[in-house]
Amino acid sequence: MNAHSGDAAAAGAGQRVTVSSIRERKTSERPIAALTAYDYASARLADEAGMDIILVGDSLAMVVLGYENTLPVTVDEMLHHMRAVARGAKRALLVADMPYMSYHASVEEAVRNAGRFVKEGGAQAVKIEGGRKRLPAVRAILDAEVPVMGHIGLTPQSLHRMGGYKVQGRVPPEAQALLDDARALEEAGIFSLVLEGMPRELACDITRAVSIPTIGIGAGPGCGGQILVFHDVLGLCEGNSPKFARRYLKGFSVMKEALERYAEDVRAGKFPSDDESYHSPKGAPLRFPARRETKR
């Protein structure tokens, strides 16, 4: 049995995806399919659709909580959603995105927060943005027996430093720095690496240079897998999607139309119908005493 057929057999048997099985996919011909999820329903959909990895992304700040960017979301808010996702997903590897300032202030705080995602949230791994400057936190979290997924390139938590959501690594010094970051994180012991917002050529170079799987988002088709935001895939948010996001459904329009039809049926007296109502048992009708008029 080759690696491809082994992966397919595991998926068909419903076996839980693990950090080890993801790491082994580096030598597989079957790319890693990953998706974000934020609650029980989206987790069940992603899991039953066969996703290998479900990331509870800090993107929930924008697509679920309505913030302008990912920076305001807290550890407690992330944990609330992480627990719901853990109840809904039974097969995919569950990864918790560590939000802004959950690992920046100190190594001790980084380990504590990573541990909370495992103990309280049900995560099997955590994801941290940044390259070599995050190595102390990454190593300490790994020492605490929590697997770490890396994330380099366009890192949304560095939005203000980068001057916006800009593609990274377009000039040789930046590209070399990202390659060095990838190698350093690999050496530290991460099990996979997200490559976001970079030229596809650079993503291919990084993918070839490391022995762990890479997972792209806006990094071209040469990575070892891909990840997208749940709401982007299903078209659940109005407005323009990122260049790299493919909409597989016009979800907002479809759901809005369904809700409009519901409201129209309620107002026209068409819902609920007799078939959608409960009835008293035949031959045993409920009887109530007649209402008495109150004398004034």
C-alpha positions as CSV (number, residue, x, y, z in Angstrom):
1,M,0.0,0.0,0.0
2,N,1.5,3.3,-1.0
3,A,1.2,6.6,1.0
4,H,-1.7,7.8,-1.1
5,S,-3.8,4.8,-0.6
6,G,-2.9,4.6,3.0
7,D,-4.2,8.2,3.6
8,A,-7.3,7.4,1.7
9,A,-7.9,4.2,3.7
10,A,-7.4,6.1,7.0
11,A,-9.9,8.8,5.9
12,G,-12.4,6.2,4.9
13,A,-12.1,4.4,8.1
14,G,-12.7,7.6,10.1
15,Q,-9.4,7.4,11.9
16,R,-8.4,10.5,13.8
17,V,-5.8,12.7,12.0
18,T,-2.8,13.3,14.3
19,V,0.2,15.5,14.3
20,S,2.3,12.5,13.3
21,S,0.1,11.6,10.3
22,I,0.2,15.2,9.1
23,R,4.0,15.3,9.4
24,E,4.1,12.1,7.4
25,R,2.2,13.7,4.6
26,K,5.3,15.5,3.5
27,T,6.1,12.4,1.5
28,S,2.6,11.8,0.3
29,E,1.1,12.6,-3.1
30,R,-2.1,13.6,-1.4
31,P,-2.2,17.3,-0.4
32,I,-3.4,18.4,3.0
33,A,-6.9,20.0,3.0
34,A,-7.4,22.4,5.8
35,L,-10.2,24.8,6.7
36,T,-11.1,27.2,9.6
37,A,-14.2,26.6,11.7
38,Y,-15.6,28.5,14.6
39,D,-18.6,26.6,16.1
40,Y,-20.2,23.2,16.4
41,A,-22.1,23.4,13.1
42,S,-19.1,24.6,11.0
43,A,-16.9,22.0,12.6
44,R,-19.3,19.2,11.8
45,L,-19.5,20.4,8.2
46,A,-15.7,20.6,7.8
47,D,-15.1,17.3,9.5
48,E,-17.7,15.4,7.6
49,A,-16.4,16.9,4.3
50,G,-13.1,15.2,5.0
51,M,-10.8,18.1,6.1
52,D,-7.5,16.9,7.4
53,I,-7.0,19.9,9.7
54,I,-9.5,22.3,11.3
55,L,-8.1,25.5,12.5
56,V,-10.0,27.6,15.0
57,G,-8.5,30.8,13.5
58,D,-8.2,34.2,15.0
59,S,-10.1,35.3,11.8
60,L,-13.2,34.7,13.9
61,A,-12.5,38.2,15.2
62,M,-13.6,39.4,11.8
63,V,-16.0,36.9,10.3
64,V,-17.8,35.9,13.5
65,L,-17.4,38.8,16.0
66,G,-17.4,41.7,13.4
67,Y,-14.1,43.3,14.3
68,E,-12.1,45.2,11.7
69,N,-9.1,42.9,12.0
70,T,-7.8,40.0,14.1
71,L,-6.1,42.0,16.8
72,P,-8.9,42.5,19.4
73,V,-9.9,38.8,19.9
74,T,-8.9,37.4,23.3
75,V,-7.8,34.0,24.5
76,D,-11.1,33.5,26.4
77,E,-13.1,34.3,23.2
78,M,-11.0,31.9,21.3
79,L,-11.4,29.2,23.9
80,H,-15.2,29.6,23.8
81,H,-15.2,28.8,20.1
82,M,-12.5,26.2,20.4
83,R,-14.6,24.1,22.8
84,A,-17.6,24.3,20.4
85,V,-15.4,23.1,17.5
86,A,-14.0,20.3,19.6
87,R,-17.5,19.0,20.2
88,G,-18.3,19.0,16.5
89,A,-15.1,17.5,15.0
90,K,-14.3,13.8,15.4
91,R,-11.7,13.1,12.8
92,A,-9.7,16.2,11.8
93,L,-6.7,17.4,13.6
94,L,-7.8,20.4,15.7
95,V,-5.4,23.4,15.8
96,A,-6.0,26.5,17.9
97,D,-4.7,29.9,16.6
98,M,-3.0,31.7,19.4
99,P,-4.3,35.3,19.2
100,Y,-2.4,38.6,19.4
101,M,-0.6,39.1,22.7
102,S,-1.2,35.6,23.9
103,Y,2.5,34.7,23.3
104,H,4.3,38.0,22.8
105,A,4.8,39.3,26.4
106,S,6.7,36.4,27.9
107,V,7.6,32.7,27.3
108,E,5.8,31.8,30.5
109,E,2.6,33.4,29.3
110,A,2.9,31.7,25.9
111,V,3.2,28.3,27.5
112,R,0.3,29.0,29.9
113,N,-2.0,30.0,27.1
114,A,-1.0,27.2,24.8
115,G,-1.7,24.8,27.7
116,R,-5.2,26.3,28.1
117,F,-6.0,25.6,24.5
118,V,-5.2,21.9,25.1
119,K,-6.6,21.5,28.6
120,E,-9.7,23.7,28.3
121,G,-10.3,23.9,24.6
122,G,-9.6,20.4,23.3
123,A,-7.0,21.5,20.8
124,Q,-4.3,19.0,19.7
125,A,-1.9,21.7,18.6
126,V,-1.5,25.5,18.5
127,K,-0.4,27.9,15.7
128,I,1.9,30.8,16.2
129,E,2.7,33.6,13.8
130,G,6.2,34.8,13.2
131,G,9.7,33.5,12.4
132,R,12.9,33.4,14.3
133,K,11.9,36.0,16.9
134,R,9.2,33.5,18.1
135,L,11.7,30.7,18.6
136,P,11.9,31.0,22.4
137,A,8.1,30.7,22.7
138,V,7.9,27.9,20.2
139,R,10.6,25.9,22.0
140,A,9.0,26.4,25.4
141,I,5.6,25.4,24.2
142,L,7.1,22.3,22.6
143,D,8.9,21.5,25.8
144,A,5.4,21.6,27.5
145,E,4.4,18.8,25.1
146,V,2.1,21.0,22.9
147,P,2.7,20.6,19.1
148,V,3.2,23.8,17.2
149,M,2.2,24.8,13.7
150,G,4.3,27.7,12.4
151,H,3.1,30.6,10.2
152,I,5.2,33.0,8.2
153,G,4.9,35.4,5.3
154,L,1.9,37.7,5.6
155,T,1.1,37.4,9.3
156,P,-2.2,39.3,10.0
157,Q,-1.2,40.0,13.6
158,S,1.7,42.1,12.2
159,L,-0.8,44.2,10.2
160,H,0.4,47.6,11.5
161,R,4.1,46.8,11.2
162,M,3.7,45.6,7.6
163,G,1.6,48.6,6.7
164,G,-1.5,46.5,5.7
165,Y,-2.2,43.1,4.2
166,K,0.8,43.1,1.8
167,V,2.4,40.2,-0.1
168,Q,5.7,39.4,1.6
169,G,9.0,38.2,0.2
170,R,8.9,39.9,-3.2
171,V,12.5,41.2,-3.0
172,P,15.6,38.9,-2.4
173,P,16.4,40.0,1.2
174,E,12.8,39.5,2.3
175,A,12.7,36.1,0.5
176,Q,15.9,35.0,2.1
177,A,14.7,36.1,5.6
178,L,11.5,34.0,5.2
179,L,13.5,31.0,4.0
180,D,15.7,31.4,7.1
181,D,12.7,31.6,9.3
182,A,11.2,28.4,7.8
183,R,14.4,26.5,8.4
184,A,14.8,27.8,12.0
185,L,11.2,26.9,12.9
186,E,11.7,23.4,11.3
187,E,14.8,22.9,13.4
188,A,13.0,24.0,16.5
189,G,10.5,21.2,16.0
190,I,7.2,22.5,14.5
191,F,5.2,19.8,12.7
192,S,3.9,22.0,9.8
193,L,4.2,25.5,8.4
194,V,1.6,27.9,7.1
195,L,2.9,30.1,4.2
196,E,0.7,33.1,3.7
197,G,0.7,35.9,1.1
198,M,3.9,35.3,-0.7
199,P,5.0,34.7,-4.3
200,R,4.3,31.1,-5.4
201,E,7.9,30.7,-6.5
202,L,9.2,31.5,-3.0
203,A,6.6,29.2,-1.4
204,C,7.9,26.4,-3.7
205,D,11.5,27.1,-2.6
206,I,10.5,27.0,1.1
207,T,8.5,23.8,0.5
208,R,11.5,22.1,-1.1
209,A,13.9,23.4,1.6
210,V,12.1,22.0,4.7
211,S,11.2,18.4,5.7
212,I,7.8,19.3,7.2
213,P,4.6,19.9,5.2
214,T,3.8,23.5,4.2
215,I,0.2,24.7,4.0
216,G,-0.5,27.6,1.7
217,I,-3.0,30.5,1.8
218,G,-2.3,32.9,-0.9
219,A,1.0,31.2,-1.6
220,G,0.2,29.3,-4.8
221,P,-0.3,25.6,-5.6
222,G,3.2,24.4,-4.8
223,C,2.7,23.9,-1.1
224,G,1.9,20.6,0.6
225,G,-1.6,21.6,1.3
226,Q,-4.0,24.6,1.4
227,I,-6.1,26.3,4.0
228,L,-9.0,28.8,3.6
229,V,-11.4,30.6,5.8
230,F,-14.8,28.8,6.1
231,H,-16.8,32.0,5.3
232,D,-14.7,32.7,2.2
233,V,-15.2,29.2,0.8
234,L,-19.0,29.3,1.3
235,G,-19.3,33.0,0.3
236,L,-21.0,33.9,3.6
237,C,-19.7,37.4,3.8
238,E,-20.6,40.3,1.5
239,G,-17.9,42.3,-0.2
240,N,-14.7,41.4,-2.0
241,S,-12.9,38.2,-1.1
242,P,-9.1,38.0,-1.0
243,K,-7.5,37.3,-4.4
244,F,-6.5,33.8,-3.3
245,A,-9.9,32.8,-1.9
246,R,-12.2,30.8,-4.2
247,R,-15.9,30.9,-3.5
248,Y,-17.6,27.5,-3.9
249,L,-21.0,28.8,-3.0
250,K,-22.8,32.2,-3.0
251,G,-23.8,31.4,0.6
252,F,-24.9,34.9,1.7
253,S,-27.3,35.3,-1.2
254,V,-28.7,31.8,-0.9
255,M,-29.3,32.1,2.8
256,K,-30.7,35.6,2.6
257,E,-33.2,34.4,0.0
258,A,-34.3,31.6,2.2
259,L,-34.8,33.9,5.2
260,E,-36.7,36.4,3.0
261,R,-39.1,33.5,1.9
262,Y,-39.5,32.5,5.6
263,A,-40.5,36.1,6.5
264,E,-42.9,36.3,3.6
265,D,-44.6,33.0,4.5
266,V,-45.0,34.1,8.1
267,R,-46.6,37.5,7.1
268,A,-48.9,35.8,4.6
269,G,-50.1,33.2,7.0
270,K,-48.5,30.4,5.0
271,F,-46.3,29.2,7.9
272,P,-46.8,27.1,9.8
273,S,-49.1,24.8,7.9
274,D,-51.4,22.2,9.4
275,D,-48.8,19.6,8.7
276,E,-46.2,21.6,10.7
277,S,-48.6,21.9,13.7
278,Y,-49.3,19.6,16.6
279,H,-52.8,18.2,17.2
280,S,-54.8,16.9,20.1
281,P,-55.4,13.1,20.2
282,K,-58.4,12.1,18.2
283,G,-61.5,11.3,20.4
284,A,-60.0,13.1,23.3
285,P,-60.2,16.8,22.6
286,L,-59.0,19.2,25.3
287,R,-61.9,21.0,27.0
288,F,-61.7,24.2,28.9
289,P,-64.4,25.9,30.9
290,A,-66.0,28.9,29.3
291,R,-64.6,32.2,30.3
292,R,-66.8,34.1,32.8
293,E,-67.6,37.7,32.3
294,T,-66.3,39.9,35.1
295,K,-68.9,42.2,36.6
296,R,-68.0,45.8,36.9
